[in-house]
Amino acid sequence: MEPGALTAAPARAKDPALWLAMLRNMLLQRAVDTRGFQLNRQGKIPIAMGSEGHEAVQAGTGFAFERGRDSLWVYYRNTGIVLAAGLTLESLFRSQFARATDTSGGRQIINHVSDRALGIASLSSIIATQCTHAVGAAYAYKLRRENDRVAICTFGEGATSEGEWHEAMNFATVLHVPVVFVCENNRWAISTPQRKQMHNEHIADRAAGYGMQGVTVDGFDPIAVYDAVRAARTKAVNGGGPTLVEAKCYRFLSHTTDDDDRTYRPREDVEKERTNDPLPRFEARLIELGVIDRAGVDELRATILAEVNAMTDRIEGEPSPAGADLYGNVYEGPHEPWR
Ligand SMILES: Cc1ncc(C[n+]2csc(CCOP(=O)(O)OP(=O)(O)O)c2C)c(N)n1
């Protein structure tokens, strides 16, 4: 294959079992989101970050990730991707409840999950820092000749206003490394719309400035996203270098539970975008294709809801970090500088 060419998606993309797994992941994302907002309003978790509107981007990207080989460099709005990559619901809710049993001991902000065995890197809330990290990981794969490995890196369109994002794009092509950048373009960076950040309509166009291929896909269609990310991954393992995939979606909820989007965007705009909700659209498509029927979807939904509720009840009962452990992992040994 000619390096640099974006090949057609592999046959796996035509796999109904994969489509069903993506639908399940999307329904799970929505159920986790809804539960997170409820738990916050009940005062049980300090903050919730919804990914409503991003379900298709995340299912498509998460299933294009090759478990056991690739690494993931994601951001805070990526519950669907990490679940698709194999993170357990248990780990996700331990993070949301900030329990002592969480991988970070309850010290990270919610949804800032990590799993070394699964290749999910620890993340920072500082926008775009994961992009340079992903390029570093991809450079290591190249230097070690681990040719079947790819770093998959996600971010919002707001992240593309950060210098670190541009540095990552630049060195990804200079070093010609196996990295796939996925921009979840929901058109808002908290209260700042895309048009106030840049004159570009498509984030994918920014790739050309770095000699990189950029593609734009419908981020409400999980199969389109899967095909694009998978093709970019195939290109990367064939020595074709990095690709920027832009998936156009929308943020249906406020930025987080600490934000009130009614102060900066009219309800009608959000309602209009909701007509593109990726969930009913994908359900209808799979029903039409005969992959599942309406009763099957309803049953799946009910099973997922029961699973999420049982998990939140269980994790809520787990202990919070002990106060005495406040400086754990901060100072080595029993050192107590305040004494
Ligand atoms: C370097 C830096 N600047 C500002 C912030 C505050 N901040 C947190 S989220 C966010 C918006 C990011 O928007 P985008 O990248 O489009 O992702 P989205 O949240 O819309 O999915 C900002 C400005 C931050 N965390 N880091």
The ligand as an ORCA input file, in Angstrom:
! r2SCAN-3c Opt
* xyz 1 1
  C      -4.826     24.953     29.315
  C      -6.242     25.063     29.808
  N      -6.944     26.183     29.565
  C      -8.227     26.281     30.001
  C      -8.819     25.266     30.684
  C     -10.269     25.380     31.144
  N     -11.110     24.544     30.318
  C     -11.538     23.336     30.766
  S     -12.482     22.547     29.644
  C     -12.346     23.823     28.534
  C     -13.039     23.746     27.208
  C     -12.439     22.764     26.279
  O     -13.251     22.652     25.139
  P     -13.022     21.551     24.055
  O     -11.568     21.261     23.914
  O     -13.746     21.955     22.835
  O     -13.669     20.234     24.689
  P     -15.168     19.977     25.180
  O     -15.154     20.235     26.678
  O     -16.065     20.914     24.457
  O     -15.466     18.553     24.877
  C     -11.574     24.849     29.057
  C     -11.294     26.120     28.361
  C      -8.050     24.104     30.936
  N      -8.549     23.050     31.585
  N      -6.776     24.024     30.466
*
